Amino acid sequence: MDRAHGEIAAPAPLQCCPAHVDPSGPGIWDHPRTFGTLREAVAAAITEPAPPSQVAWILTSGGRTLEPHDIEDLWLQLKSA
């Protein structure tokens, strides 16, 4: 998660999709919500409910896909800082 900390101030898209979908698959980022910072995207993923049967995924500015457990870990790190 340390790498994501270096991207915390960079823009990041958030996409909700079914948990069984591969977030790197074709068309997965077809309607993301783009946030001004990764911090904002993480906060939205944690505090705003996802549509039924879906989970949040975030794409960092470095191109890394944060899975739901990565998002939760980063949220906890940000809250404790």
Backbone hydrogen bonds in HBPLUS format (Angstrom, degrees):
<---DONOR---> <-ACCEPTOR-->    atom                        ^
c    i                          cat <-CA-CA->   ^        H-A-AA   ^      H-
h    n   atom  resd res      DA  || num        DHA   H-A  angle D-A-AA Bond
n    s   type  num  typ     dist DA aas  dist angle  dist       angle   num
A0004-ALA N   A0001-MET O   3.01 MM   3  5.33 124.6  2.33 105.2 118.8     1
A0005-HIS N   A0001-MET O   3.32 MM   4  6.77 141.7  2.48 145.2 155.7     2
A0005-HIS N   A0002-ASP O   3.05 MM   3  5.17 126.9  2.34  97.7 111.7     3
A0006-GLY N   A0003-ARG O   3.18 MM   3  5.47 133.8  2.40 102.8 113.7     4
A0007-GLU N   A0004-ALA O   2.91 MM   3  5.06 146.2  2.03 103.4 114.3     5
A0008-ILE N   A0005-HIS O   3.33 MM   3  5.07 168.5  2.34 103.9 105.6     6
A0010-ALA N   A0007-GLU O   2.98 MM   3  5.28 160.7  2.02 115.5 121.9     7
A0039-ARG N   A0008-ILE O   3.32 MM  31  5.52 157.0  2.38 147.6 140.9     8
A0038-LEU N   A0010-ALA O   2.81 MM  28  5.92 109.4  2.31 150.0 162.8     9
A0012-ALA N   A0035-PHE O   3.09 MM  23  5.39 153.5  2.16 136.3 144.1    10
A0035-PHE N   A0012-ALA O   2.91 MM  23  5.39 171.1  1.92 137.7 140.8    11
A0059-LEU N   A0013-PRO O   3.10 MM  46  5.67 158.9  2.15 155.5 161.5    12
A0014-LEU N   A0033-ARG O   2.76 MM  19  5.21 154.8  1.83 142.8 150.5    13
A0033-ARG N   A0014-LEU O   2.84 MM  19  5.21 165.3  1.86 154.1 156.3    14
A0015-GLN N   A0057-TRP O   2.87 MM  42  5.32 164.3  1.89 154.8 159.9    15
A0057-TRP N   A0015-GLN O   2.83 MM  42  5.32 144.0  1.96 146.3 158.1    16
A0017-CYS N   A0055-VAL O   3.01 MM  38  5.66 153.9  2.08 153.8 157.0    17
A0055-VAL N   A0017-CYS O   2.85 MM  38  5.66 162.5  1.88 151.3 148.6    18
A0021-VAL N   A0018-PRO O   3.09 MM   3  5.60 165.7  2.11 118.7 123.3    19
A0025-GLY N   A0022-ASP O   2.98 MM   3  5.33 165.6  2.00 118.3 121.9    20
A0028-ILE N   A0025-GLY O   3.45 MM   3  5.87 165.1  2.48 128.1 127.9    21
A0041-ALA N   A0037-THR O   3.13 MM   4  6.48 155.5  2.19 145.6 152.4    22
A0042-VAL N   A0038-LEU O   2.87 MM   4  6.11 161.4  1.91 157.9 162.2    23
A0043-ALA N   A0039-ARG O   3.00 MM   4  6.23 162.9  2.03 147.6 152.5    24
A0044-ALA N   A0040-GLU O   2.97 MM   4  6.17 158.2  2.02 147.0 152.7    25
A0045-ALA N   A0041-ALA O   2.93 MM   4  6.12 157.2  1.98 147.2 153.8    26
A0046-ILE N   A0042-VAL O   3.04 MM   4  6.26 147.6  2.14 150.0 158.0    27
A0047-THR N   A0043-ALA O   2.87 MM   4  5.93 165.2  1.89 153.2 157.9    28
A0048-GLU N   A0044-ALA O   2.95 MM   4  5.35 155.5  2.01 139.6 144.0    29
A0054-GLN N   A0051-PRO O   3.07 MM   3  5.55 137.9  2.26 148.6 143.2    30
A0058-ILE N   A0066-LEU O   3.18 MM   8  5.03 161.5  2.22 136.8 142.4    31
A0066-LEU N   A0058-ILE O   2.63 MM   8  5.03 171.7  1.64 162.4 164.8    32
A0060-THR N   A0064-ARG O   2.84 MM   4  5.26 173.3  1.84 155.1 155.8    33
A0063-GLY N   A0060-THR O   2.92 MM   3  5.23 163.0  1.95 113.0 117.1    34
A0070-ASP N   A0067-GLU O   2.89 MM   3  5.14 120.8  2.25 107.3 123.4    35
A0071-ILE N   A0067-GLU O   2.94 MM   4  6.23 156.8  1.99 160.9 168.6    36
A0072-GLU N   A0068-PRO O   3.04 MM   4  6.30 160.1  2.08 149.3 154.1    37
A0073-ASP N   A0069-HIS O   3.01 MM   4  6.16 160.2  2.05 142.9 148.3    38
A0074-LEU N   A0070-ASP O   2.92 MM   4  6.13 162.5  1.95 150.6 155.3    39
A0075-TRP N   A0071-ILE O   2.89 MM   4  6.07 158.1  1.94 149.0 155.4    40
A0076-LEU N   A0072-GLU O   3.00 MM   4  6.25 161.9  2.03 151.8 155.7    41
A0077-GLN N   A0073-ASP O   3.01 MM   4  6.29 152.8  2.09 146.0 153.7    42
A0078-LEU N   A0074-LEU O   2.86 MM   4  6.10 158.6  1.91 153.5 159.2    43
A0079-LYS N   A0075-TRP O   2.88 MM   4  6.11 155.4  1.94 150.9 157.8    44
A0080-SER N   A0076-LEU O   3.07 MM   4  6.19 144.3  2.21 139.7 148.4    45
A0081-ALA N   A0077-GLN O   3.16 MM   4  6.24 125.0  2.48 137.9 150.8    46
